[in-house]
């Protein structure tokens, strides 16, 4: 399963190399006419010519890049400048300055393409913000667009010289980094495979471990037992393709004819994909997808190693293309006629022992970090559960308090009636208590009740005085404290 996933990943990334042409097509000339010996090679049936299929570079701005180049190639002045410009001048921005001389129609279309691309980026930024849940946060599009170096975000309306310069430099840099990234990724893949194997051995007992080690060594020997692999790009390797793939006599091998046969898009160059296709026969000697011992991820790495080697030997101007002239020069070198043997991947381990040790230490550190995060998350979960329990308990208490208040409302008793004596309220003396409440006593001590009016009958006043005497209250105004006697005396004078 892992091999299939990585195989798919490698194929998708390998597509990047095909669209290196998007930059160096700016240098493309008409295909060089090549004389062919029609007695040796059958002329293929004429078919309606179709443009070569576009291959996605893998760059997130692939469509924008292709459309800009397509429209620039439609301008006659720009195409003429391309014929006299090498790749190094393009990288340095000399070609971008010619944008000022293209036709108005092309410039207008380029302006429209740039506006569309800026709108696309803004839509992506908004979509990302929505996914992250920041709908209410103001977005600074200018600041976010700054990360896209292949266009001038400060001018979102017109396509200028700076935009073409940025586009060429960004695409060149991104594509040139492909080989380094591919090597690093494959190295990590190989180290992880070895790490998994070692961890599996640790889980076995002694007998099982011994059998597993024997099986591993057997698979290594079986994989290494294959026919001789020709040096990529050598005469022997190309003659084998000429004979087995093209069905031609190896004694009639002709470099020009070979170049013409395998320049599949007819542009006068071998691009990286066309070169890699030449190595299929060699790779079939080493790898078979039906064999347990053969890893298809390693096969793609081997293919790319071969392409990289040929490019380093043949591509003299380093434009990532092999022209007919470069190819013919290479066929006359000693390395082409008498090459050294080619060392395959099993003879060149992708990593050193020190790199493997550092990789495993890194995995251990990652595991420890993940464990710490797991412990921290568990603590947060426990705390949330504790808080939830507290909230539930408070909710229950609140419900109980509400229920208690409802019961009190239904059981509420009216307050006892007051005793009125000639318009003066006297607190009711309960038979079982026969005493005032302490709060009432305190109130009476500070605010004694006024004496009964003088016109109160004597027979009514005496029992009242007796009751007051029993409660320790003043019976007449003479018993009141100083200052209250005058107030009580005033009550007698009220008519």
N, C-alpha and C positions, 0 to 999 in steps of 0.2 A: 504493500500500500504506500509506504513511504517513497519507494522508488518511483511509482507512478506519479505521485504528487510532485516530487522534485523534477521528474522528467518533463512534466507539463510546465513547471516553472521555468526550466531552462529553455524550453522551446519558445515560450513567450518572450523571454529576455533576449533570445538570439535574434528575434525580429528587429531589435534595435539596429543591428549592423546593416540590415538591408537598406535602411533609409539614411545611411551616411550619404547616399547620393543626393539627398535633399540639399546638402550643403555643397557638395562638389559637383552636382549637376550644373551648378553655376559655371563650371568649367567645360561642360560637355561639348564636344565637337560632333560633327556628323560622323557616322561610323566610317572607319577607314576601309576603302575597298580592298579586298583581298583576292588575289587570283587563286582559283581552285582548279585542280586537275580533275576535270569532269570524267576522266576515264577511271578514276579511283574512287570517287565519291559520287553517289547518286544524288542528283539534284532533287531536293524535296519538292513535293507538290506545292504549288502556289496557293496560299490561303490569304483571305482578307486580313490585312495587317491590323492588329489590335494593340492598343497601348499596353505596356506591361502593367500588371496588377499592382496597385499600391500596397505597400507593406507598412503597417503601423510601426513607428519608431519606438513606441513605448513611452514617449514623452507625453506629458499631460497636455502640452500645447501642439501636439502632432498635426491636427487638422489646420490650425492657424498657420503653422510653418509651411505645410504643403500648399495651401491656397495662396500665400504670399509669393512663394517661389513660382507657382504656376502662372500667376499674373505678370510677374517680372519677366519671365521668359517670353511673354507675348510682345514685349516692347523691343523693336528692332535695334535701337541705340544701345539698350542695356545688354542685349545678346552679343552685339559686336564687342563691347567692352569685356565681356566674359571670356571671349576667345583669347584675349591678350593678358589675362590676369591669372596668376598662379594662386595656389591655396594659401600660401603664407601671406600674400597681399590681402586676400579675402579675410583671413583671421585678424589682420591688423586694421581692418576697417576701411581700406582704400576703395574697395568696390562700393561700399555703402554711399560714398559721396556722389556716385553717378546717379543716385536716385533723383537728384534735382533736375536731371535732363530727360526723364521718362515722360511719356505723353500724359496729357491731362486726364484722359480716360482711365489710364492705369492708376494714376495717383488718386483719382476719385474712388476707384474700386478699393484701393488699399486703405483709404480713409474709412470706408464702410466696413471693411474686414476688421480694422482695429476697434471700431466702436462696438461691433458685435462681440469681439473677444473680451473687451472690458465689461460689457454687460453680462457675458457668461461668467466671468470671474466674480462679479458682484452677486450674481444669483447663487453661485457656489458658496460664497461667504454667508449670504443670508440663510441658505439651507443648513449650513453647518451651525449657525447660531440657533436656528429653530430646533435642531436636533439636541443641542446642548441645553435648551430650555431658557435661553436668554432673550425672550421675545420683548421684554420691557426695557432692555438695555440699548442705549443709543450706539450705533455702529459707526466707527470711524473708517469708512471705506478707503480713504486715501492712505491711512496708515497700514491697513491690511493689504492693499494692492502693492505696497512697496516691496513685499516679499517676492513678487513675480518679476524677476529681473529681465525677462525677455522683452518687455515693452516699457515705454516711458509712461508711467501712470499719472504724471503731472499734467500731461496733455492727452486726455482720453478721446479727442475728437479727430485728430489728423495724424496720418502716418508720415513721419519725418525721417531724416537721415539717421538720427539717433535710434529710432525704432529698428531699422534694418541692421544697424551695427550691433545693437543689443541682441537681436534675434539670432544673428549668425554666431556671435561669440557664445551665447548661452547654449545653443544647440551643439556647437563644436565641443565645448567643455563637457557637456552632459554625455555626449556619445564617446568622447575619448576616455572618460572615466569608466566606461562599461567594462573594459578588460580587467582593470584592477578590481572593481567590485565583484566581477565574476570569479576571479581567483580567490578572493577573500571568502566569498560565499561557499565555494566548493571546498575550501579548506575547513570551514566550520562544519560542513556536512560530513566530511570524512572523519573529523575528530569526534563528532557526536556519534557516528556509527561505531567507532572504536570504543567510545565511552559506554555505550549501551551494551556492547559485547562483554566488556569487562564487568559491568554491573550484573549481567546475566550469569556470568561464571561464578560470581560471589554467592548467588542464590542456590547453587547446585552443591551436592555432596561430592566427595572426592572422586568416586567412580564416574558420575555423570559429567563432572568437570573434565576428566581425562578424555572421555568420549567426545565431548564438545570441542576440545582443543584439537584432537585428531581429525575431526570432521572439518574444522576450519583450515587446517594445513592442507588437507586433501583438496578443498575447493580452491585454495590459492594455486596449488600446482596445476590443477585442471585448467584454471583460467589462463595461466602462463603458457600452457601447451597449445600453441597456435602457429600457423604458418608465418614465415618471415614477413615483417611489415616493411614496405619500401619507404625510403626517405620522402616525406611530402614535398611535392614540387620537383622531384628529380625526374630524369629521363625514364628510368624504369617504372616509376609510379605513373607517369602520364601515358607511357606506352601501354600499360596494363588497362587503363581506362579506354584508350584508343581501340584496343583489341576486344575487350569484354563488353564495354558499354556501347561503343560506336560500331562494333562489328567489322573493323577494318584490319588489314594486314599490318602487324607491328613493323615489318620491314619497310613499309611505305609511310612511316610516321613523318608528318610535316608540321612543324610548330605553327605556322600561319594558319593552316587548315584546322588544326586542333583548336587554336584560339577562336576562330570563327564559329566552329561547331558549338563551343561551350560558352560563348558570349550570348547567353539566351535572350537578353533583351536588346541585343544589337546596338548598343550604345558605344562600342569601341573600347570598353573597359571590362575587366573582371572586378566585380564588386565582391564584398566579403561572402555573400551567400553563394555566388557562383563559384568561388574558390572552395568553399566548404563542401559543395556538391561533388567536387572532384575526389574527395577523400572517402566517399561512401564504400567503395570496394575494399579499401584498406581497413576500414572499421569493421566490416563484416567478417574479416579474418579473426578479429579479437572478441567481438561481442555478438551474442545471440540472445534475443529477449526471452527465449524459452529455456535458457540455462540458468540454474540456480546461482552459479558462480559469477555470472556476468551482470554487472550493475549498469543500467542504462543511463543513470546520471553521470557515471564515469565515462561512458561512451561519448556523451555530448561534450564533456570537458576535454576528452582526447581530440575530438573534432576541432574544437576551438583552439587547442594548442597547436594543431597542425596548421590551421589558417593563420594564426599569429606568427608562426615560424616563417611561413612563406611570405607573408607581408613584410616581415623584417628583412628578408633577403632580397626581395624583388621590388618592393615599392620604394623606389629611390627618392621620390619627392615627398613621401610621407603624407599623401592625400587620402590614404586608405582605399585606393583604387590601383589596379594594375593595368596600365595601358599596353597596347600592342608592342610599342617600342621597348618598354621595360621588360615585357615578357620575352621578347626575342633576345635582348641583351643577356637575360638570365640563362637562356638555353645554351649559351656559349661558354658559361663559366664552368670551372672544374667541379664545383659543388653540384652542378646539374648532371654532369657526365659521370663523375666518380664520387658519389656522395658517401658520407659516413653512415653508419647504421643508425636507425631511429630508436631511441629509448622510449618505451611506452610508459604509461602511468604506473604499472606495477613495479617498474624499475626506478621510478622517481616518486618517493613518498611525498605527499602534498604538504606535510608538516614535519617539524622537528620534534625531538623528545621534549625540549624545553617548551615549545609552543603547546604541546599536549599537556604538560604539567600545569602550565598557566591556565589553559582552558578548563581543566578539571577543578583547579582552585577557584576559578571564576564561577563554575557551576555550583560548587559547595557554598560559596558566598551568596549566590543567588538563592539557593535553597534556604540558607539561614535567614536571609532577608524576608523571604516568603513566610517562613515559620513565625518570625517576629510579627509580621503583618497579620498573620492568622490569629496569633495570640491577642494582639491589640484589637482586632475585630471581634474576637470572642468576648473580651472584656467590655467592649462597647455594647455588644448584644446583651450581656448579663446586666449591665447598668440600665439599658433601655427596658429590659424585662422587670427590673426592680422598680423603676419609676412607674411602669405600667401597673404593677401590683399596688403601689401607693395610690395611684389615681383611682384604681378600682375600689380600694378601701375607703378613700375619701368620698367616692360616689355613693357607697353603701351607707356611710355615716350621714351624708346629706339626705339621702332618701329616708333614713330612719328619723332624722330631725324633722323633716317635712311631715312625716306620718304622725309624729308626736304632737306637732302643732295642730294638725287637723283634729286629733282626738281631743286636745284641750279646747278647741273651739266648740266641739259638739257637747262637751261636758261643762261648759262655763256656767257658774252660778251667779245670780244677781247679788249685789252687795247688800248687807243688812240695812234696814231703815234707821234713820236718825230719830232721836227723841227730842221733841220740841216743847219747850216750856216758855209760854208767853213770848213766842218769837225768837227765843234764844236756844240754839241747838246744843244739846248736851250729849256727849258720846254715850252710846248704849252700854250698859254694864251687864255683861253676861253673867247668868246665874252661876255657871260652873266656874267662872273666873273670878267674878266679883272684884276685879281690879282692872285698872286701865293698862293698856299696852305700854311698855316702856317708852316708845316714841311719843305716845300721847301724854305720858307723864312729863316728859321733857318739854313738850309744847305747852302744857298747862303751867309749868314752872316759870316759863318766860312770858307767857301770855295768859294770865289767869282770867277766868270768865268774869264778866261784870256782875255786880250784885243785882238781885231782882229789884224791880221798881218798887217805890214806896207804897204804891197802891195795891201791891200784891197782898192778898189776904194773909193774915197772920197764921192761920191754920195751914195755909199752903207753904209759907216760908219756913216754918219750923221743921217740917220733915226734910225739906230741901237742905236746910243748914245742917241738919244731922247727917245727911248723906255726904255732904261736902266735908264735914268734920271727919267722918270715917275715912274718907279718901285723902285726908291731909291737906285739903284745899282751903283757901281763906273763905270765911263765911260772910264777912261784912267788908265794907270798904276800909275799915280801920285795920283790917288784917293784911291789906295790900301793901306792897313795898312803897317807900316814899317815892313820890312822883306819879304813882298810879292812883293815889287816893284822890287827888284833885280831879282826875279823869272820871273816877267813879262818882265823886260828888256832883260832877256836872250832869250825870245821867239822872240824878234825882231832881234836878232843876228843869229837866225837859218836860214841858206841859203834856 
